[in-house]
């Protein structure tokens, strides 16, 4: 599982779920926080991203697409994962 691999490597991973029409939902896994991002298959605006409680941009969340390509998200997009009971 991508989350477990990211936790083992102590690295946040971005996984992508793509619909047959090309729409893409990206999710940061491997930590207690995440970012959700949505992009239409045509790759034109509008783009959507989660909105956290903070309005600041720092510290950024550093994560890796496929555990390889670094990207950063401003803190204002970061949301907590819900804890299971």
TIBAVEX-50289 format. One line per field, with one value per atom (N, C-alpha, C): x negated, y negated, z; residue number from 0; residue in three letters. Coordinates in steps of 0.02 Angstrom, whole numbers, plus 32768, in hexadecimal, padded with zeros to 4 digits. Layout:
residues N
x <- c(X;...)
y <- c(Y;...)
z <- c(Z;...)
num <- c(NUM;...)
residu <- c(ALA;...)
//
This chain:
residues 85
x <- c(7FD6;8000;7FD3;7FE6;7FBD;7FB2;7FE4;7FDD;7FA8;7FAA;7F7B;7F33;7F2C;7EE9;7ECE;7EF8;7EE2;7ECE;7EF4;7EE4;7EA2;7E98;7E59;7E1D;7E25;7DEF;7DEE;7E1E;7E24;7E27;7E4E;7E56;7E9F;7EB9;7EFE;7F02;7F34;7F3D;7F7D;7F7D;7FB9;7FD1;800D;802A;8060;806C;809B;80CF;810D;8145;8163;8160;8177;81B5;81E7;8226;821D;8247;8242;8246;8267;826A;822D;81FC;81BE;81BD;81F6;81F6;81C9;81A6;8173;817C;817A;817C;813A;8115;80D5;80DE;80BB;80C1;807B;806A;802A;8035;800B;8010;7FCD;7FD0;7F93;7F8A;7FB8;7FB2;7FF6;7FF8;8037;805F;8041;8062;8061;808C;8090;80A1;809C;80B6;80DC;8117;813D;813C;8130;8130;8157;817E;81A6;8197;818F;8183;81AE;81D1;81F8;81CA;81E4;81BD;81A5;81C6;81B0;8174;8161;8127;812B;8167;8172;8198;8194;81BA;8204;8228;8212;81EE;81C2;81A0;81B9;81B9;81D2;819F;819C;816F;8190;817F;819B;8188;81AD;81A1;819E;8164;815A;8170;8161;8172;8143;8107;80D5;80D9;80C6;80C4;807D;804C;8006;7FEF;7FB8;7F9B;7F61;7F48;7F0F;7F20;7F02;7ED3;7EF8;7ED8;7EF7;7EF7;7F24;7F24;7EFC;7EC4;7E9B;7EAE;7EBD;7ED0;7EB7;7EC1;7EA3;7ED6;7EDC;7F07;7EE5;7F07;7EE9;7EA9;7EA1;7E66;7E27;7E2E;7DF4;7DF1;7E27;7E25;7E40;7E14;7E25;7E57;7E87;7EB4;7EC4;7EDB;7EEB;7F31;7F53;7F95;7F92;7FAD;7FB2;7FDC;7FCC;7FED;8039;8050;8098;80C1;80A1;80C4;80C4;80A0;8096;80D0;80EB;8121;810E;812A;8119;813F;8120;8145;8174;81AD;81DA;81BE;81C0;81A8;81E0;81CE;81FF;820A;8247;8257;8241)
y <- c(803A;8000;7FC2;7F8F;7F52;7F2F;7F2D;7F0B;7F2E;7F70;7F96;7F8F;7F90;7F87;7F42;7F0F;7ECB;7EC5;7EE4;7EE1;7F06;7F3E;7F64;7F39;7F14;7EE9;7EA5;7E97;7E57;7E1E;7E29;7DF9;7DF6;7DBA;7DB2;7DC1;7DE8;7DFE;7DDF;7DCC;7DB5;7DEC;7E04;7E36;7E13;7E2F;7E11;7E45;7E30;7E5A;7E39;7E5C;7E3E;7E62;7E3A;7E54;7E60;7E8A;7E97;7E58;7E23;7DE5;7DB8;7DD0;7DAA;7D7E;7D76;7D4F;7D71;7D49;7D63;7D49;7D76;7D64;7D7A;7D4B;7D5A;7D56;7D82;7D88;7D94;7D6C;7D76;7DAB;7DDF;7E14;7E1D;7E3C;7E4D;7E26;7DF7;7DCF;7DC6;7D9A;7D8C;7D55;7D36;7D01;7D12;7CF0;7CFD;7CBD;7CC1;7C8F;7CB5;7C9C;7CB8;7C86;7C9C;7C70;7C91;7C69;7C82;7C5A;7C7F;7C5E;7C81;7C59;7C75;7C93;7CC4;7CE6;7CB9;7C81;7C52;7C27;7C2D;7C0B;7BBF;7BA4;7B5B;7B4A;7B0B;7AF6;7B04;7B0B;7B00;7B3E;7B31;7B65;7B5F;7B96;7B95;7BB5;7B9B;7BB6;7BAE;7BDA;7BD6;7B94;7B82;7B44;7B54;7B48;7B56;7B1D;7B23;7AF0;7AB4;7ABD;7A87;7A5D;7A1F;79F4;79E7;7A00;79F4;7A25;7A14;7A40;7A69;7A57;7A7B;7A97;7ACD;7AF4;7B1C;7B25;7B4B;7B96;7BBA;7C04;7C1D;7C3D;7C59;7CA2;7CB5;7CFA;7D0C;7D4B;7D64;7D8B;7D7A;7DA0;7DE2;7E18;7E5A;7E64;7E41;7E44;7E2E;7E08;7DF4;7DA9;7D8C;7D46;7D18;7CED;7CC2;7C8C;7C7F;7C47;7C2C;7BEF;7BCF;7BB1;7BB5;7B96;7B63;7B26;7AF5;7B12;7AFE;7B16;7B0C;7AD8;7AC9;7B00;7B2C;7B63;7BA4;7BA6;7BE4;7BEF;7C2C;7C3F;7C7F;7C8A;7CC7;7D03;7D3E;7D7C;7D89;7DA3;7DB6;7DF4;7DF5;7E2E;7E62;7EA0;7ED7;7EE5;7EF5;7F04;7F49)
z <- c(8000;8000;8000;7FDA;7FD2;8015;803F;8080;80AA;80AE;80D7;80BC;807B;805D;806E;8069;8079;80C2;80EE;8136;8144;8124;812D;8118;80E2;80C8;80EA;8116;8138;8105;80D0;8099;8086;807C;8066;801B;8008;7FC3;7FA7;7F69;7F47;7F19;7F26;7EF9;7ECF;7E95;7E66;7E52;7E54;7E3F;7E01;7DC8;7D8A;7D70;7D5F;7D43;7CF8;7CDA;7C92;7C67;7C7F;7C59;7C62;7C88;7C92;7CD0;7CF1;7D2F;7D62;7D8A;7DB6;7DFD;7E2E;7E74;7E93;7EAF;7ECF;7F1B;7F3F;7F87;7FA4;7FD7;7FFA;8030;8031;8062;8086;80C0;80E5;8125;8133;8170;8190;81C2;81E5;81C3;8190;816B;8121;80FA;80B3;808D;804C;801E;7FE9;7FD7;7FA0;7F67;7F2B;7EF1;7EB8;7E95;7E5E;7E1F;7DE7;7DA7;7D73;7D4A;7D13;7CDF;7CBA;7C87;7C4F;7C45;7C10;7C27;7C67;7C84;7C83;7C7D;7C7F;7CBE;7CD4;7D0F;7D05;7D3C;7D81;7D9D;7DCC;7DF3;7E3A;7E5E;7EA3;7ED1;7F0F;7F41;7F85;7FB3;7FF6;8017;804A;806E;80B8;80D6;811D;8149;818A;81BB;81BA;81A2;81A3;8164;8169;812F;8117;813C;812A;80F4;80D6;80A3;80BE;80F9;8116;815A;816F;8147;8111;80D9;80A3;80B4;8094;8099;805D;806A;8034;802C;7FEE;7FE0;7F9A;7F87;7F49;7F21;7EE2;7EB4;7EA6;7EB7;7EAC;7ED3;7F0B;7F35;7F11;7ED9;7EB2;7EA4;7E8C;7E75;7EAB;7EC5;7EFD;7EE8;7F14;7F0C;7F52;7F55;7F95;7F92;7FCB;7FD1;8009;7FFE;8034;806D;80A9;80E5;80E3;80C1;80BF;809C;8076;8054;807B;80B3;80D9;8109;8108;8135;815A;8196;81BB;81A0;81A5;8197;81D2;81C4;81FB;821D;825E;8284;8289;827F;8287;82D0;82E1;8328;833B)
num <- c(0;0;0;1;1;1;2;2;2;3;3;3;4;4;4;5;5;5;6;6;6;7;7;7;8;8;8;9;9;9;10;10;10;11;11;11;12;12;12;13;13;13;14;14;14;15;15;15;16;16;16;17;17;17;18;18;18;19;19;19;20;20;20;21;21;21;22;22;22;23;23;23;24;24;24;25;25;25;26;26;26;27;27;27;28;28;28;29;29;29;30;30;30;31;31;31;32;32;32;33;33;33;34;34;34;35;35;35;36;36;36;37;37;37;38;38;38;39;39;39;40;40;40;41;41;41;42;42;42;43;43;43;44;44;44;45;45;45;46;46;46;47;47;47;48;48;48;49;49;49;50;50;50;51;51;51;52;52;52;53;53;53;54;54;54;55;55;55;56;56;56;57;57;57;58;58;58;59;59;59;60;60;60;61;61;61;62;62;62;63;63;63;64;64;64;65;65;65;66;66;66;67;67;67;68;68;68;69;69;69;70;70;70;71;71;71;72;72;72;73;73;73;74;74;74;75;75;75;76;76;76;77;77;77;78;78;78;79;79;79;80;80;80;81;81;81;82;82;82;83;83;83;84;84;84)
residu <- c(UNK;UNK;UNK;UNK;UNK;UNK;UNK;UNK;UNK;UNK;UNK;UNK;UNK;UNK;UNK;UNK;UNK;UNK;UNK;UNK;UNK;UNK;UNK;UNK;UNK;UNK;UNK;UNK;UNK;UNK;UNK;UNK;UNK;UNK;UNK;UNK;UNK;UNK;UNK;UNK;UNK;UNK;UNK;UNK;UNK;UNK;UNK;UNK;UNK;UNK;UNK;UNK;UNK;UNK;UNK;UNK;UNK;UNK;UNK;UNK;UNK;UNK;UNK;UNK;UNK;UNK;UNK;UNK;UNK;UNK;UNK;UNK;UNK;UNK;UNK;UNK;UNK;UNK;UNK;UNK;UNK;UNK;UNK;UNK;UNK;UNK;UNK;UNK;UNK;UNK;UNK;UNK;UNK;UNK;UNK;UNK;UNK;UNK;UNK;UNK;UNK;UNK;UNK;UNK;UNK;UNK;UNK;UNK;UNK;UNK;UNK;UNK;UNK;UNK;UNK;UNK;UNK;UNK;UNK;UNK;UNK;UNK;UNK;UNK;UNK;UNK;UNK;UNK;UNK;UNK;UNK;UNK;UNK;UNK;UNK;UNK;UNK;UNK;UNK;UNK;UNK;UNK;UNK;UNK;UNK;UNK;UNK;UNK;UNK;UNK;UNK;UNK;UNK;UNK;UNK;UNK;UNK;UNK;UNK;UNK;UNK;UNK;UNK;UNK;UNK;UNK;UNK;UNK;UNK;UNK;UNK;UNK;UNK;UNK;UNK;UNK;UNK;UNK;UNK;UNK;UNK;UNK;UNK;UNK;UNK;UNK;UNK;UNK;UNK;UNK;UNK;UNK;UNK;UNK;UNK;UNK;UNK;UNK;UNK;UNK;UNK;UNK;UNK;UNK;UNK;UNK;UNK;UNK;UNK;UNK;UNK;UNK;UNK;UNK;UNK;UNK;UNK;UNK;UNK;UNK;UNK;UNK;UNK;UNK;UNK;UNK;UNK;UNK;UNK;UNK;UNK;UNK;UNK;UNK;UNK;UNK;UNK;UNK;UNK;UNK;UNK;UNK;UNK;UNK;UNK;UNK;UNK;UNK;UNK;UNK;UNK;UNK;UNK;UNK;UNK)
//
